[in-house]
């Protein structure tokens, strides 16, 4: 089943994001290579795809896991957690309807 991992950044998280980003992307690429990643990306802090120094306010990952517990464990092990990027993370079941 799919699960949505909805993360909210701390204020001024960009320097921390930049440091932890390679490890964060490695984990996402593993999900992608396993065919389990539906979508993933950050929420720009301003209304543009490249917010520059404004940075990001959080992230969304929707991926297939065996259970809510597995999705939560994966989210808890995110390098952005260890780096202090996220102040809050919610994991919820997700039902893909469209397209």
Number of C-alpha atoms within 10 A of each C-alpha: 14 21 24 23 21 17 23 18 23 16 12 14 20 18 13 16 20 13 14 18 15 12 13 17 14 12 15 20 14 12 16 15 10 10 11 17 19 15 12 15 11 17 18 17 16 13 8 9 10 12 13 12 10 13 21 22 20 21 17 18 20 23 22 21 18 10 13 17 11 13 22 18 12 14 20 14 12 18 21 23 18 12 15 14 26 22 14 12 17 12 21 14 17 14 11 11 5 4 3
